[in-house]
């Protein structure tokens, strides 16, 4: 069993660098995004919109009335069904961890056989 990320108390991030994922159980896109963010070393909160009607209403408010998951919020930027690369790009200027950036570069170099 994997550990659940901390769930934020509000439906919008409290700081510019906080990443919040709105998900639903069994969502394959949510699973893929969650794995990509963890591989990148980014920390994030996660809210299950199936269990939280206020969270579902928030997602509808930023996704044209749809309950599109994953919906990701970074600061004041809302993204419906982004990939991990897009979330990293938005999070980095908002104060993303330099360690995360270093890990991503190392992984990229390791795959090609080059040294960092």
PAKE-85134 format. One record per residue: residue in one letter; residue number from 1; x, y negated, z of N, C-alpha, C, CB in turn. Coordinates in Angstrom, 3 decimals. Glycine has a CB too. Layout:
REM PAKE-85134
+------+-----+----------+----------+----------+----------+----------+----------+----------+----------+----------+----------+----------+----------+
! code ! pos !     n_px !     n_py !     n_pz !    ca_px !    ca_py !    ca_pz !     c_px !     c_py !     c_pz !    cb_px !    cb_py !    cb_pz !
+------+-----+----------+----------+----------+----------+----------+----------+----------+----------+----------+----------+----------+----------+
!    A ! NUM !        X !        Y !        Z !        X !        Y !        Z !        X !        Y !        Z !        X !        Y !        Z !
...
+------+-----+----------+----------+----------+----------+----------+----------+----------+----------+----------+----------+----------+----------+
This chain:
REM PAKE-85134
+------+-----+----------+----------+----------+----------+----------+----------+----------+----------+----------+----------+----------+----------+
! code ! pos !     n_px !     n_py !     n_pz !    ca_px !    ca_py !    ca_pz !     c_px !     c_py !     c_pz !    cb_px !    cb_py !    cb_pz !
+------+-----+----------+----------+----------+----------+----------+----------+----------+----------+----------+----------+----------+----------+
!    X !   1 !    0.832 !    1.176 !    0.000 !    0.000 !    0.000 !    0.000 !    0.877 !   -1.240 !    0.000 !   -0.947 !    0.003 !    1.202 !
!    X !   2 !    0.475 !   -2.247 !   -0.763 !    1.264 !   -3.466 !   -0.817 !    0.679 !   -4.500 !    0.121 !    1.329 !   -4.011 !   -2.245 !
!    X !   3 !    1.533 !   -5.388 !    0.575 !    1.092 !   -6.442 !    1.489 !    0.306 !   -7.491 !    0.730 !    2.291 !   -7.087 !    2.205 !
!    X !   4 !   -0.750 !   -7.999 !    1.333 !   -1.557 !   -9.055 !    0.743 !   -0.869 !  -10.397 !    1.001 !   -3.007 !   -9.044 !    1.323 !
!    X !   5 !   -0.850 !  -11.304 !    0.000 !   -0.318 !  -12.634 !    0.253 !   -1.223 !  -13.385 !    1.232 !   -0.173 !  -13.420 !   -1.066 !
!    X !   6 !   -0.679 !  -14.385 !    1.894 !   -1.477 !  -15.192 !    2.804 !   -2.582 !  -15.896 !    2.030 !   -0.595 !  -16.216 !    3.548 !
!    X !   7 !   -3.762 !  -15.963 !    2.621 !   -4.884 !  -16.625 !    1.991 !   -5.010 !  -18.031 !    2.542 !   -6.183 !  -15.835 !    2.206 !
!    X !   8 !   -4.999 !  -19.042 !    1.669 !   -5.153 !  -20.397 !    2.162 !   -6.553 !  -20.630 !    2.697 !   -4.839 !  -21.396 !    1.069 !
!    X !   9 !   -6.715 !  -21.588 !    3.601 !   -8.003 !  -21.849 !    4.223 !   -8.905 !  -22.721 !    3.371 !   -7.801 !  -22.492 !    5.555 !
!    X !  10 !   -8.368 !  -23.499 !    2.460 !   -9.198 !  -24.371 !    1.643 !   -9.220 !  -23.854 !    0.210 !   -8.684 !  -25.827 !    1.692 !
!    X !  11 !  -10.038 !  -24.487 !   -0.613 !  -10.134 !  -24.059 !   -2.000 !   -9.312 !  -24.926 !   -2.927 !  -11.566 !  -24.062 !   -2.444 !
!    X !  12 !   -8.394 !  -25.657 !   -2.382 !   -7.415 !  -26.362 !   -3.198 !   -6.118 !  -26.389 !   -2.410 !   -7.897 !  -27.814 !   -3.569 !
!    X !  13 !   -4.985 !  -26.330 !   -3.109 !   -3.701 !  -26.271 !   -2.421 !   -3.466 !  -27.500 !   -1.554 !   -2.575 !  -26.128 !   -3.427 !
!    X !  14 !   -2.778 !  -27.282 !   -0.435 !   -2.516 !  -28.374 !    0.485 !   -1.257 !  -29.152 !    0.106 !   -2.391 !  -27.843 !    1.895 !
!    X !  15 !   -0.430 !  -28.566 !   -0.734 !    0.774 !  -29.268 !   -1.165 !    0.965 !  -29.064 !   -2.656 !    2.015 !  -28.779 !   -0.383 !
!    X !  16 !    1.793 !  -29.895 !   -3.242 !    2.019 !  -29.830 !   -4.683 !    2.619 !  -28.490 !   -5.114 !    2.932 !  -30.964 !   -5.114 !
!    X !  17 !    3.418 !  -27.846 !   -4.260 !    4.104 !  -26.633 !   -4.682 !    3.337 !  -25.359 !   -4.333 !    5.468 !  -26.585 !   -4.058 !
!    X !  18 !    2.201 !  -25.470 !   -3.653 !    1.451 !  -24.281 !   -3.284 !    0.732 !  -23.710 !   -4.498 !    0.450 !  -24.600 !   -2.169 !
!    X !  19 !    0.808 !  -22.399 !   -4.643 !    0.143 !  -21.695 !   -5.742 !   -0.989 !  -20.880 !   -5.146 !    1.144 !  -20.779 !   -6.539 !
!    X !  20 !   -2.191 !  -21.036 !   -5.697 !   -3.348 !  -20.284 !   -5.224 !   -3.938 !  -19.522 !   -6.406 !   -4.413 !  -21.228 !   -4.571 !
!    X !  21 !   -4.101 !  -18.195 !   -6.228 !   -4.734 !  -17.343 !   -7.235 !   -6.147 !  -17.024 !   -6.787 !   -3.920 !  -16.037 !   -7.465 !
!    X !  22 !   -7.090 !  -17.214 !   -7.673 !   -8.473 !  -16.794 !   -7.446 !   -8.650 !  -15.528 !   -8.256 !   -9.528 !  -17.916 !   -7.855 !
!    X !  23 !   -9.017 !  -14.448 !   -7.578 !   -9.046 !  -13.129 !   -8.208 !  -10.347 !  -12.407 !   -7.891 !   -7.852 !  -12.287 !   -7.750 !
!    X !  24 !  -10.458 !  -11.217 !   -8.454 !  -11.580 !  -10.322 !   -8.185 !  -11.001 !   -8.902 !   -8.186 !  -12.754 !  -10.491 !   -9.260 !
!    X !  25 !  -11.489 !   -8.020 !   -7.315 !  -10.972 !   -6.649 !   -7.276 !  -11.141 !   -5.947 !   -8.631 !  -11.685 !   -5.845 !   -6.176 !
!    X !  26 !  -10.137 !   -5.193 !   -8.997 !  -10.187 !   -4.416 !  -10.230 !   -9.866 !   -5.200 !  -11.485 !  -11.520 !   -3.818 !  -10.374 !
!    X !  27 !   -9.527 !   -6.458 !  -11.365 !   -9.225 !   -7.293 !  -12.528 !   -7.810 !   -6.980 !  -13.026 !   -9.364 !   -8.807 !  -12.176 !
!    X !  28 !   -7.680 !   -6.403 !  -14.229 !   -6.347 !   -6.055 !  -14.717 !   -5.482 !   -7.282 !  -15.002 !   -6.465 !   -5.220 !  -15.968 !
!    X !  29 !   -6.094 !   -8.385 !  -15.401 !   -5.336 !   -9.603 !  -15.663 !   -4.779 !  -10.176 !  -14.356 !   -6.221 !  -10.647 !  -16.376 !
!    X !  30 !   -5.569 !  -10.055 !  -13.294 !   -5.114 !  -10.505 !  -11.968 !   -3.929 !   -9.660 !  -11.512 !   -6.269 !  -10.423 !  -10.927 !
!    X !  31 !   -4.021 !   -8.359 !  -11.704 !   -2.949 !   -7.447 !  -11.319 !   -1.654 !   -7.811 !  -12.055 !   -3.350 !   -5.983 !  -11.618 !
!    X !  32 !   -1.760 !   -8.041 !  -13.355 !   -0.583 !   -8.366 !  -14.158 !    0.035 !   -9.682 !  -13.724 !   -0.947 !   -8.427 !  -15.635 !
!    X !  33 !   -0.794 !  -10.693 !  -13.508 !   -0.272 !  -11.993 !  -13.084 !    0.365 !  -11.896 !  -11.700 !   -1.393 !  -13.047 !  -13.079 !
!    X !  34 !   -0.294 !  -11.229 !  -10.785 !    0.231 !  -11.067 !   -9.423 !    1.610 !  -10.406 !   -9.476 !   -0.746 !  -10.221 !   -8.549 !
!    X !  35 !    1.747 !   -9.352 !  -10.266 !    3.033 !   -8.652 !  -10.383 !    4.096 !   -9.563 !  -10.978 !    2.884 !   -7.388 !  -11.245 !
!    X !  36 !    3.740 !  -10.330 !  -11.991 !    4.697 !  -11.241 !  -12.620 !    5.176 !  -12.324 !  -11.667 !    4.080 !  -11.880 !  -13.843 !
!    X !  37 !    4.265 !  -12.852 !  -10.865 !    4.658 !  -13.887 !   -9.900 !    5.542 !  -13.306 !   -8.805 !    3.416 !  -14.543 !   -9.277 !
!    X !  38 !    5.223 !  -12.100 !   -8.368 !    6.065 !  -11.455 !   -7.340 !    7.457 !  -11.169 !   -7.885 !    5.415 !  -10.142 !   -6.844 !
!    X !  39 !    7.551 !  -10.699 !   -9.123 !    8.865 !  -10.451 !   -9.739 !    9.682 !  -11.734 !   -9.820 !    8.698 !   -9.846 !  -11.146 !
!    X !  40 !    8.998 !  -12.853 !   -9.997 !    9.678 !  -14.147 !  -10.095 !   10.102 !  -14.683 !   -8.741 !    8.782 !  -15.154 !  -10.776 !
!    X !  41 !    9.614 !  -14.064 !   -7.670 !    9.952 !  -14.528 !   -6.337 !    9.100 !  -15.692 !   -5.858 !   11.379 !  -14.918 !   -6.298 !
!    X !  42 !    8.028 !  -16.000 !   -6.589 !    7.144 !  -17.090 !   -6.173 !    6.186 !  -16.602 !   -5.101 !    6.360 !  -17.652 !   -7.376 !
!    X !  43 !    5.923 !  -17.444 !   -4.130 !    4.928 !  -17.121 !   -3.115 !    3.616 !  -17.772 !   -3.511 !    5.383 !  -17.590 !   -1.701 !
!    X !  44 !    2.532 !  -17.135 !   -3.142 !    1.221 !  -17.634 !   -3.523 !    0.176 !  -17.144 !   -2.545 !    0.866 !  -17.204 !   -4.947 !
!    X !  45 !   -0.908 !  -17.872 !   -2.496 !   -2.071 !  -17.443 !   -1.735 !   -3.054 !  -16.809 !   -2.704 !   -2.724 !  -18.636 !   -0.964 !
!    X !  46 !   -3.931 !  -15.987 !   -2.177 !   -4.887 !  -15.296 !   -3.035 !   -6.254 !  -15.315 !   -2.381 !   -4.438 !  -13.846 !   -3.316 !
!    X !  47 !   -7.265 !  -15.656 !   -3.179 !   -8.638 !  -15.696 !   -2.692 !   -9.491 !  -14.823 !   -3.599 !   -9.182 !  -17.158 !   -2.644 !
!    X !  48 !  -10.210 !  -13.882 !   -2.997 !  -11.104 !  -12.985 !   -3.723 !  -12.456 !  -13.688 !   -3.875 !  -11.257 !  -11.604 !   -2.980 !
!    X !  49 !  -12.822 !  -14.048 !   -5.100 !  -14.064 !  -14.793 !   -5.290 !  -15.298 !  -13.917 !   -5.090 !  -14.091 !  -15.409 !   -6.675 !
!    X !  50 !  -15.133 !  -12.613 !   -5.081 !  -16.261 !  -11.718 !   -4.814 !  -16.706 !  -11.807 !   -3.359 !  -15.888 !  -10.273 !   -5.159 !
!    X !  51 !  -15.770 !  -12.119 !   -2.466 !  -16.060 !  -12.201 !   -1.031 !  -16.347 !  -13.618 !   -0.552 !  -14.908 !  -11.640 !   -0.248 !
!    X !  52 !  -16.119 !  -14.604 !   -1.405 !  -16.213 !  -15.994 !   -0.965 !  -17.026 !  -16.817 !   -1.966 !  -14.805 !  -16.603 !   -0.787 !
!    X !  53 !  -18.306 !  -17.055 !   -1.685 !  -19.148 !  -17.810 !   -2.623 !  -18.636 !  -19.228 !   -2.889 !  -20.562 !  -17.882 !   -2.092 !
!    X !  54 !  -18.014 !  -19.854 !   -1.901 !  -17.453 !  -21.191 !   -2.121 !  -16.286 !  -21.149 !   -3.098 !  -16.999 !  -21.803 !   -0.795 !
!    X !  55 !  -15.470 !  -20.097 !   -3.011 !  -14.365 !  -19.936 !   -3.949 !  -14.897 !  -19.680 !   -5.358 !  -13.442 !  -18.785 !   -3.506 !
!    X !  56 !  -15.949 !  -18.867 !   -5.463 !  -16.551 !  -18.608 !   -6.775 !  -17.095 !  -19.904 !   -7.371 !  -17.681 !  -17.553 !   -6.662 !
!    X !  57 !  -17.723 !  -20.734 !   -6.542 !  -18.236 !  -22.025 !   -7.015 !  -17.101 !  -22.934 !   -7.466 !  -19.053 !  -22.715 !   -5.914 !
!    X !  58 !  -15.974 !  -22.902 !   -6.724 !  -14.815 !  -23.702 !   -7.109 !  -14.301 !  -23.260 !   -8.478 !  -13.697 !  -23.587 !   -6.050 !
!    X !  59 !  -14.176 !  -21.941 !   -8.680 !  -13.693 !  -21.433 !   -9.964 !  -14.627 !  -21.877 !  -11.092 !  -13.579 !  -19.888 !   -9.932 !
!    X !  60 !  -15.925 !  -21.769 !  -10.881 !  -16.881 !  -22.222 !  -11.906 !  -16.696 !  -23.710 !  -12.211 !  -18.331 !  -21.955 !  -11.447 !
!    X !  61 !  -16.373 !  -24.486 !  -11.176 !  -16.229 !  -25.930 !  -11.368 !  -15.009 !  -26.301 !  -12.211 !  -16.140 !  -26.615 !  -10.027 !
!    X !  62 !  -13.988 !  -25.448 !  -12.227 !  -12.778 !  -25.752 !  -13.008 !  -12.659 !  -24.897 !  -14.258 !  -11.544 !  -25.561 !  -12.152 !
!    X !  63 !  -13.600 !  -23.962 !  -14.466 !  -13.536 !  -23.055 !  -15.624 !  -14.807 !  -23.150 !  -16.473 !  -13.325 !  -21.599 !  -15.154 !
!    X !  64 !  -15.283 !  -24.372 !  -16.653 !  -16.447 !  -24.606 !  -17.528 !  -17.655 !  -23.772 !  -17.167 !  -16.079 !  -24.330 !  -18.950 !
!    X !  65 !  -17.901 !  -23.579 !  -15.877 !  -19.072 !  -22.842 !  -15.425 !  -18.908 !  -21.339 !  -15.397 !  -20.210 !  -23.174 !  -16.280 !
!    X !  66 !  -17.741 !  -20.843 !  -15.763 !  -17.481 !  -19.401 !  -15.778 !  -16.696 !  -18.983 !  -14.544 !  -16.717 !  -19.001 !  -17.050 !
!    X !  67 !  -16.844 !  -17.726 !  -14.161 !  -16.036 !  -17.174 !  -13.069 !  -14.842 !  -16.438 !  -13.661 !  -16.882 !  -16.219 !  -12.165 !
!    X !  68 !  -14.025 !  -17.174 !  -14.382 !  -12.853 !  -16.614 !  -15.044 !  -11.771 !  -16.344 !  -14.014 !  -12.332 !  -17.563 !  -16.145 !
!    X !  69 !  -11.305 !  -15.100 !  -13.970 !  -10.186 !  -14.750 !  -13.108 !   -9.124 !  -14.050 !  -13.950 !  -10.647 !  -13.846 !  -11.925 !
!    X !  70 !   -7.856 !  -14.261 !  -13.626 !   -7.404 !  -15.125 !  -12.556 !   -7.517 !  -16.599 !  -12.937 !   -5.974 !  -14.788 !  -12.187 !
!    X !  71 !   -7.906 !  -17.387 !  -11.977 !   -7.793 !  -18.836 !  -12.070 !   -6.706 !  -19.214 !  -11.087 !   -9.167 !  -19.577 !  -11.760 !
!    X !  72 !   -5.802 !  -20.069 !  -11.525 !   -4.656 !  -20.448 !  -10.702 !   -4.666 !  -21.957 !  -10.514 !   -3.316 !  -19.978 !  -11.347 !
!    X !  73 !   -4.369 !  -22.375 !   -9.292 !   -4.257 !  -23.789 !   -8.983 !   -2.855 !  -24.037 !   -8.433 !   -5.358 !  -24.241 !   -7.967 !
!    X !  74 !   -2.169 !  -25.003 !   -9.054 !   -0.861 !  -25.453 !   -8.569 !   -0.974 !  -26.965 !   -8.439 !    0.337 !  -25.021 !   -9.547 !
!    X !  75 !   -0.986 !  -27.445 !   -7.204 !   -1.198 !  -28.879 !   -7.002 !   -2.563 !  -29.265 !   -7.531 !   -0.094 !  -29.711 !   -7.693 !
!    X !  76 !   -2.592 !  -30.189 !   -8.483 !   -3.869 !  -30.585 !   -9.071 !   -4.066 !  -30.013 !  -10.475 !   -3.968 !  -32.097 !   -9.117 !
!    X !  77 !   -3.272 !  -29.009 !  -10.837 !   -3.387 !  -28.353 !  -12.146 !   -4.155 !  -27.047 !  -11.983 !   -1.978 !  -28.089 !  -12.770 !
!    X !  78 !   -5.208 !  -26.875 !  -12.797 !   -6.018 !  -25.655 !  -12.781 !   -5.791 !  -24.907 !  -14.089 !   -7.539 !  -25.981 !  -12.579 !
!    X !  79 !   -5.588 !  -23.596 !  -14.006 !   -5.360 !  -22.784 !  -15.209 !   -6.225 !  -21.536 !  -15.146 !   -3.857 !  -22.400 !  -15.351 !
!    X !  80 !   -6.937 !  -21.263 !  -16.225 !   -7.743 !  -20.048 !  -16.305 !   -6.965 !  -19.003 !  -17.095 !   -9.132 !  -20.329 !  -16.966 !
!    X !  81 !   -6.745 !  -17.857 !  -16.471 !   -6.062 !  -16.716 !  -17.068 !   -4.687 !  -17.060 !  -17.663 !   -6.932 !  -16.125 !  -18.137 !
!    X !  82 !   -3.823 !  -17.722 !  -16.880 !   -2.479 !  -18.004 !  -17.398 !   -1.581 !  -16.787 !  -17.235 !   -1.861 !  -19.221 !  -16.679 !
!    X !  83 !   -0.459 !  -16.792 !  -17.944 !    0.540 !  -15.756 !  -17.683 !    1.525 !  -16.298 !  -16.644 !    1.285 !  -15.329 !  -19.006 !
!    X !  84 !    2.366 !  -15.432 !  -16.126 !    3.301 !  -15.812 !  -15.060 !    4.270 !  -16.898 !  -15.529 !    4.087 !  -14.584 !  -14.578 !
!    X !  85 !    4.665 !  -16.853 !  -16.779 !    5.591 !  -17.861 !  -17.317 !    4.969 !  -19.256 !  -17.229 !    5.965 !  -17.532 !  -18.788 !
!    X !  86 !    3.694 !  -19.350 !  -17.572 !    2.990 !  -20.642 !  -17.517 !    2.906 !  -21.144 !  -16.067 !    1.560 !  -20.512 !  -18.126 !
!    X !  87 !    2.593 !  -20.256 !  -15.138 !    2.499 !  -20.656 !  -13.726 !    3.866 !  -21.123 !  -13.232 !    1.976 !  -19.478 !  -12.847 !
!    X !  88 !    4.923 !  -20.395 !  -13.586 !    6.275 !  -20.809 !  -13.178 !    6.607 !  -22.186 !  -13.734 !    7.326 !  -19.782 !  -13.650 !
!    X !  89 !    6.254 !  -22.443 !  -14.987 !    6.556 !  -23.728 !  -15.622 !    5.830 !  -24.871 !  -14.922 !    6.174 !  -23.694 !  -17.106 !
!    X !  90 !    4.596 !  -24.641 !  -14.521 !    3.833 !  -25.680 !  -13.832 !    4.326 !  -25.844 !  -12.400 !    2.330 !  -25.347 !  -13.843 !
!    X !  91 !    4.687 !  -24.754 !  -11.737 !    5.118 !  -24.806 !  -10.342 !    6.504 !  -25.417 !  -10.183 !    5.106 !  -23.418 !   -9.747 !
!    X !  92 !    7.393 !  -25.212 !  -11.138 !    8.771 !  -25.697 !  -11.013 !    8.858 !  -27.209 !  -10.829 !    9.565 !  -25.297 !  -12.232 !
!    X !  93 !    8.189 !  -28.025 !  -11.663 !    8.279 !  -29.471 !  -11.450 !    7.622 !  -29.906 !  -10.142 !    7.637 !  -30.206 !  -12.613 !
!    X !  94 !    6.674 !  -29.098 !   -9.655 !    5.966 !  -29.447 !   -8.420 !    6.748 !  -29.013 !   -7.193 !    4.578 !  -28.811 !   -8.401 !
!    X !  95 !    7.951 !  -28.518 !   -7.372 !    8.778 !  -28.150 !   -6.221 !    9.001 !  -26.659 !   -6.122 !    8.149 !  -28.645 !   -4.951 !
!    X !  96 !    8.923 !  -25.951 !   -7.244 !    9.166 !  -24.514 !   -7.236 !   10.552 !  -24.207 !   -6.693 !    9.007 !  -23.934 !   -8.641 !
!    X !  97 !   10.698 !  -23.051 !   -6.137 !   11.936 !  -22.661 !   -5.478 !   13.086 !  -22.519 !   -6.466 !   11.739 !  -21.362 !   -4.727 !
!    X !  98 !   14.252 !  -23.143 !   -6.205 !   15.412 !  -22.946 !   -7.062 !   15.870 !  -21.492 !   -7.057 !   16.549 !  -23.852 !   -6.622 !
!    X !  99 !   15.625 !  -20.773 !   -5.939 !   15.983 !  -19.359 !   -5.879 !   15.183 !  -18.594 !   -6.922 !   15.731 !  -18.779 !   -4.462 !
!    X ! 100 !   13.906 !  -18.911 !   -7.066 !   13.077 !  -18.247 !   -8.058 !   13.623 !  -18.470 !   -9.449 !   11.644 !  -18.736 !   -7.972 !
!    X ! 101 !   14.055 !  -19.699 !   -9.735 !   14.594 !  -20.011 !  -11.054 !   15.867 !  -19.215 !  -11.302 !   14.868 !  -21.519 !  -11.188 !
!    X ! 102 !   16.724 !  -19.109 !  -10.284 !   17.971 !  -18.369 !  -10.398 !   17.693 !  -16.891 !  -10.651 !   18.819 !  -18.544 !   -9.132 !
!    X ! 103 !   16.741 !  -16.312 !   -9.917 !   16.387 !  -14.905 !  -10.104 !   15.885 !  -14.656 !  -11.508 !   15.333 !  -14.476 !   -9.092 !
!    X ! 104 !   15.046 !  -15.562 !  -12.022 !   14.504 !  -15.393 !  -13.363 !   15.631 !  -15.417 !  -14.391 !   13.467 !  -16.489 !  -13.673 !
!    X ! 105 !   16.597 !  -16.322 !  -14.237 !   17.719 !  -16.377 !  -15.178 !   18.538 !  -15.101 !  -15.095 !   18.609 !  -17.601 !  -14.897 !
!    X ! 106 !   18.795 !  -14.592 !  -13.872 !   19.586 !  -13.392 !  -13.713 !   18.906 !  -12.205 !  -14.368 !   19.833 !  -13.112 !  -12.245 !
!    X ! 107 !   17.608 !  -12.050 !  -14.160 !   16.881 !  -10.943 !  -14.768 !   16.949 !  -11.005 !  -16.285 !   15.431 !  -10.948 !  -14.310 !
!    X ! 108 !   16.801 !  -12.210 !  -16.834 !   16.842 !  -12.378 !  -18.277 !   18.209 !  -11.954 !  -18.804 !   16.535 !  -13.839 !  -18.669 !
!    X ! 109 !   19.274 !  -12.387 !  -18.122 !   20.624 !  -12.048 !  -18.544 !   20.877 !  -10.551 !  -18.399 !   21.650 !  -12.841 !  -17.734 !
!    X ! 110 !   20.360 !   -9.965 !  -17.335 !   20.587 !   -8.537 !  -17.098 !   19.940 !   -7.690 !  -18.175 !   20.051 !   -8.130 !  -15.730 !
!    X ! 111 !   18.783 !   -8.112 !  -18.666 !   18.101 !   -7.336 !  -19.706 !   18.874 !   -7.333 !  -21.009 !   16.707 !   -7.883 !  -19.944 !
!    X ! 112 !   19.566 !   -8.433 !  -21.305 !   20.293 !   -8.514 !  -22.561 !   21.693 !   -7.937 !  -22.465 !   20.366 !   -9.940 !  -23.017 !
!    X ! 113 !   22.107 !   -7.628 !  -21.231 !   23.443 !   -7.066 !  -21.043 !   24.489 !   -8.133 !  -20.807 !   23.831 !   -6.239 !  -22.237 !
!    X ! 114 !   24.115 !   -9.421 !  -20.899 !   25.048 !  -10.513 !  -20.614 !   25.158 !  -10.700 !  -19.122 !   24.601 !  -11.825 !  -21.291 !
!    X ! 115 !   26.224 !  -11.346 !  -18.710 !   26.351 !  -11.680 !  -17.303 !   25.872 !  -13.099 !  -17.108 !   27.808 !  -11.509 !  -16.808 !
!    X ! 116 !   25.306 !  -13.410 !  -15.918 !   24.807 !  -14.770 !  -15.666 !   25.892 !  -15.804 !  -15.618 !   24.051 !  -14.811 !  -14.388 !
+------+-----+----------+----------+----------+----------+----------+----------+----------+----------+----------+----------+----------+----------+
